[in-house]
Amino acid sequence: MTTDDISYEVIDRVAVITLDAPERRNTITPRMLDDLAQQLLRAEQDPEARCVVLTGAGTVFCAGLDLASTAKGEGMLDSPSDASPPPGELPLRDIPPIVLHKMDTPTICALNGGAAGYGLDVALGCDIRIAHPKVKLAAVFTKRAILPESGGTWRLPRLVGWARASEILFAGKTLTADEAVEIGLVNRLVDAEKVLDEAMDLATEIAANAPLAVRATKRMMRHAATENFEDHVQRQYLGLLPLMRTKDFREGAMAYMEKRDPDFQGR
């Protein structure tokens, strides 16, 4: 399935979502914002998709919001249309950062190029990030007289710590790929032409595992961010019991005893 600016396809149980507006460096328009959220939801509900790879067409992952359309009066903050929400009401539960945060399907961002502003927030919303040595991550919000509007102030301190996040966000820093790897924002670097292949290899490895267990593991990690240890262990135990009743659990045990690769069906 493909919209004007975003493509969706499933390859070997991996949903590949591509920001496909290279002529404007994949900047996000209001329509594209909605389309991206819908494609992420589609992947979350697709029984054939066990992992998601999010990438961009061209040489830039996403250069942020589409300031050109804003300058022409067509941006997200301009006069409302008939389809716009009522004044003072924003459907935040349906925007890409919220959808990404709530997804149980693992997500990998294949950074084919730089990510700035909103594009950086979307990349940080993925579970794993793979890039190449020339990629730059630009947290330039304060240089544009705004703040990280899509979860950056929540995610960045949790990923790199308060002090590093403060320096990056207050100063509007642009990080090199090496700096991003050093502080843990990017998992690893590969040659530019191998970024998508590397992401697909990892996604395929994840997709080969028991999907119910993978989704439950991610769900537990998300809950752990707001729970104390004792409550979390109790939640883990309650989550483990239904998994041990699945056909996949029996398949995993049999495959281990028979010294073969398991064939998990998500049941």
C-alpha positions as CSV (number, residue, x, y, z in Angstrom):
1,M,0.0,0.0,0.0
2,T,1.3,3.4,-1.0
3,T,0.1,7.0,-0.4
4,D,1.5,10.0,-2.2
5,D,4.4,10.5,0.2
6,I,4.7,7.2,2.2
7,S,5.1,3.6,0.9
8,Y,4.3,0.4,2.8
9,E,5.3,-3.1,1.9
10,V,5.9,-6.4,3.8
11,I,9.0,-8.3,3.0
12,D,9.8,-11.6,4.8
13,R,7.5,-10.6,7.7
14,V,9.0,-7.2,8.0
15,A,6.9,-4.1,7.2
16,V,9.0,-1.5,5.4
17,I,7.6,2.1,5.7
18,T,9.4,4.7,3.6
19,L,9.0,8.4,3.8
20,D,8.9,9.0,0.0
21,A,9.2,12.8,-0.7
22,P,12.9,13.1,-1.5
23,E,12.4,16.2,-3.5
24,R,11.7,18.1,-0.3
25,R,14.0,16.0,1.9
26,N,11.0,14.0,3.3
27,T,9.8,17.0,5.3
28,I,6.4,16.3,7.0
29,T,3.2,18.0,5.7
30,P,-0.1,17.7,7.6
31,R,-1.3,15.0,5.2
32,M,1.9,13.1,5.6
33,L,1.6,13.3,9.4
34,D,-1.7,11.5,9.2
35,D,-0.5,9.0,6.6
36,L,2.5,8.1,8.7
37,A,0.4,7.4,11.7
38,Q,-2.0,5.3,9.6
39,Q,0.8,3.2,8.1
40,L,2.3,2.6,11.6
41,L,-1.1,1.5,12.8
42,R,-1.4,-0.7,9.7
43,A,1.9,-2.4,10.6
44,E,0.8,-2.9,14.2
45,Q,-2.3,-4.7,13.1
46,D,-0.8,-6.6,10.1
47,P,-0.6,-10.3,11.0
48,E,2.2,-10.7,8.4
49,A,4.4,-7.9,10.0
50,R,6.5,-9.0,13.0
51,C,8.9,-6.1,12.8
52,V,8.9,-2.6,11.3
53,V,11.7,-0.8,9.4
54,L,11.2,2.9,9.0
55,T,13.4,4.7,6.5
56,G,13.4,7.5,4.0
57,A,13.8,7.8,0.2
58,G,16.8,9.8,-1.1
59,T,19.7,11.0,0.9
60,V,17.9,12.5,3.9
61,F,15.7,10.6,6.4
62,C,13.6,13.5,7.4
63,A,14.5,17.2,7.6
64,G,11.6,18.0,10.0
65,L,8.3,19.7,9.4
66,D,7.6,21.2,6.0
67,L,8.4,24.9,6.6
68,A,7.9,25.7,2.9
69,S,4.2,24.8,3.2
70,T,3.9,26.8,6.4
71,A,5.4,29.8,4.6
72,K,2.6,29.5,1.9
73,G,-0.1,29.2,4.6
74,E,-0.6,25.5,4.1
75,G,1.2,24.3,7.3
76,M,0.0,22.7,10.5
77,L,-0.4,25.9,12.4
78,D,-2.3,27.9,9.8
79,S,-6.0,28.5,9.3
80,P,-8.1,25.4,10.1
81,S,-10.0,23.5,7.4
82,D,-13.3,21.8,7.7
83,A,-11.5,18.6,8.6
84,S,-9.5,20.2,11.4
85,P,-10.2,19.4,15.0
86,P,-12.2,21.9,17.1
87,P,-10.2,24.8,18.5
88,G,-8.2,23.8,21.6
89,E,-8.5,20.1,20.7
90,L,-5.7,18.1,19.2
91,P,-6.1,14.3,18.5
92,L,-2.6,13.6,20.0
93,R,-3.4,9.8,20.4
94,D,-3.2,9.5,16.6
95,I,0.1,11.3,15.9
96,P,3.1,9.3,14.9
97,P,5.2,9.7,18.1
98,I,2.3,8.5,20.3
99,V,1.5,5.6,17.9
100,L,5.2,4.6,17.9
101,H,5.4,4.7,21.7
102,K,2.3,2.5,22.0
103,M,3.3,-0.1,19.4
104,D,4.1,-3.6,20.5
105,T,5.7,-4.4,17.2
106,P,9.5,-3.7,17.3
107,T,10.6,-0.8,15.2
108,I,14.0,-0.1,13.6
109,C,14.9,3.3,12.1
110,A,17.2,2.9,9.1
111,L,18.7,6.3,8.9
112,N,19.5,6.7,5.2
113,G,20.5,10.3,5.9
114,G,20.2,13.1,8.4
115,A,17.3,13.6,10.8
116,A,16.4,17.1,12.0
117,G,13.6,18.5,14.3
118,Y,10.5,16.4,13.9
119,G,12.5,13.8,12.0
120,L,14.8,13.4,14.9
121,D,11.9,12.9,17.3
122,V,10.4,10.2,15.0
123,A,13.8,8.4,14.8
124,L,14.2,8.5,18.6
125,G,10.7,7.0,18.8
126,C,11.9,3.8,17.2
127,D,13.4,1.0,19.3
128,I,16.7,0.7,17.3
129,R,18.6,3.1,15.0
130,I,21.1,2.1,12.3
131,A,22.9,4.8,10.4
132,H,26.0,5.5,8.2
133,P,29.0,7.6,9.1
134,K,27.8,10.8,7.4
135,V,24.4,11.0,9.1
136,K,23.8,13.9,11.4
137,L,21.1,14.3,14.0
138,A,20.0,17.9,14.4
139,A,18.2,18.8,17.6
140,V,17.8,22.4,16.4
141,F,14.4,23.2,18.0
142,T,15.6,26.1,20.1
143,K,17.4,27.6,17.0
144,R,13.9,27.7,15.4
145,A,12.2,29.3,18.4
146,I,10.3,26.1,19.3
147,L,10.7,23.1,21.6
148,P,10.8,19.4,20.7
149,E,7.1,19.0,20.1
150,S,6.9,15.3,19.6
151,G,8.4,13.6,22.6
152,G,12.0,14.6,22.4
153,T,12.1,16.1,25.9
154,W,10.7,12.8,27.2
155,R,12.9,10.4,25.2
156,L,16.2,12.1,25.1
157,P,16.9,12.3,28.8
158,R,15.9,8.6,29.2
159,L,18.3,7.6,26.3
160,V,21.3,9.7,27.2
161,G,20.8,11.1,30.7
162,W,19.7,14.5,31.9
163,A,23.0,16.4,31.6
164,R,23.7,15.3,28.0
165,A,20.1,15.8,26.9
166,S,20.2,19.3,28.5
167,E,23.4,20.2,26.5
168,I,21.9,18.9,23.2
169,L,18.5,20.5,23.5
170,F,19.3,23.8,25.2
171,A,22.2,24.5,22.7
172,G,20.4,23.1,19.7
173,K,23.2,20.8,19.0
174,T,23.8,18.8,15.7
175,L,25.4,15.5,16.5
176,T,27.7,13.6,14.1
177,A,27.1,9.9,13.6
178,D,30.1,9.0,15.7
179,E,28.8,11.2,18.6
180,A,25.4,9.6,18.3
181,V,26.9,6.1,18.6
182,E,29.1,7.1,21.5
183,I,26.2,8.3,23.6
184,G,23.9,5.5,22.6
185,L,21.4,7.3,20.3
186,V,22.5,5.1,17.3
187,N,23.1,1.3,17.7
188,R,25.7,1.0,15.0
189,L,27.1,2.5,11.8
190,V,27.5,0.8,8.4
191,D,28.3,1.9,4.9
192,A,25.6,4.2,3.5
193,E,24.6,1.7,0.8
194,K,24.2,-1.0,3.5
195,V,22.0,0.8,6.0
196,L,18.7,-0.6,4.8
197,D,20.1,-4.1,4.3
198,E,21.5,-4.1,7.9
199,A,18.2,-3.0,9.3
200,M,16.4,-5.7,7.3
201,D,18.8,-8.3,8.4
202,L,18.2,-7.4,12.1
203,A,14.4,-7.1,11.5
204,T,14.4,-10.6,9.9
205,E,16.3,-12.0,12.8
206,I,13.7,-10.5,15.2
207,A,10.8,-11.7,13.0
208,A,12.1,-15.3,13.2
209,N,11.4,-15.3,17.0
210,A,8.1,-16.0,18.6
211,P,6.0,-12.9,17.8
212,L,3.8,-13.0,20.9
213,A,6.9,-13.2,23.1
214,V,8.6,-10.4,21.3
215,R,5.6,-8.2,21.5
216,A,5.1,-9.0,25.2
217,T,8.8,-8.3,25.9
218,K,8.5,-4.8,24.4
219,R,5.3,-4.2,26.3
220,M,7.1,-5.1,29.5
221,M,10.0,-2.8,28.7
222,R,7.5,0.0,28.2
223,H,5.7,-0.6,31.5
224,A,9.1,-0.9,33.3
225,A,9.7,2.8,32.6
226,T,7.0,3.8,35.0
227,E,6.9,0.9,37.6
228,N,8.9,0.0,40.6
229,F,10.8,-3.3,40.5
230,E,8.4,-5.4,42.6
231,D,5.3,-4.3,40.6
232,H,7.1,-5.0,37.4
233,V,8.1,-8.5,38.4
234,Q,4.5,-9.2,39.3
235,R,3.5,-7.9,35.9
236,Q,6.1,-10.1,34.2
237,Y,4.8,-13.2,35.9
238,L,1.2,-12.5,34.9
239,G,2.5,-11.9,31.3
240,L,4.5,-15.1,31.3
241,L,1.6,-17.5,32.1
242,P,-0.4,-17.0,28.9
243,L,2.7,-17.3,26.8
244,M,3.4,-20.7,28.3
245,R,0.0,-21.9,27.1
246,T,0.7,-21.0,23.4
247,K,1.5,-23.4,20.6
248,D,4.6,-21.4,20.0
249,F,5.9,-22.2,23.5
250,R,5.5,-25.9,22.7
251,E,7.1,-25.4,19.3
252,G,10.1,-23.7,20.9
253,A,10.6,-26.6,23.4
254,M,10.3,-29.2,20.7
255,A,12.6,-27.4,18.3
256,Y,15.2,-27.2,21.1
257,M,15.0,-30.9,21.9
258,E,15.0,-31.8,18.2
259,K,17.9,-29.5,17.5
260,R,16.2,-27.6,14.7
261,D,15.0,-24.0,14.0
262,P,11.5,-23.3,15.4
263,D,8.6,-22.4,13.2
264,F,6.6,-19.9,15.2
265,Q,3.1,-19.1,14.1
266,G,2.1,-16.4,16.5
267,R,-0.4,-18.7,18.3
